[in-house]
Amino acid sequence: MKTAILSVILLGFITCGMGQSGEISIKQDASITRLLDVYKISNSESGFYTIQVGFGSYAKAEELKQQVDIDFPDLKAKIIFDSPTYRVQIGQFKSKLEGERKFREVRIKYPESLLLKPEKAKTTN
């Protein structure tokens, strides 16, 4: 008898728990979408400070990039072709202060490194 009552109670809880369904609708102000679009555009057009650790032929740049990846795994290293040489640059820093802090650390290992200013966005009239 106890098992029959317990089974009925358990069956009642199961049917109540599974019978729930709902729909959520979120109403968002259109100005939020516009602000997000402006934010995306401003971030894509703004430049970053980077640190150039060296330059040379492609083979030398590739070797330097591999060494930089080992020495500074937290910074993204990339090879940039700027005729006639290949340049190895690391990091993307939003502010000059942030870039200078990391630059001091990098310069200990790579004394010929340079902190590069972000390129200004080109405006079309």
Order of alpha helices (4+ residues) and beta strands (2+ residues): alpha-alpha-beta-alpha-beta-beta-alpha-beta
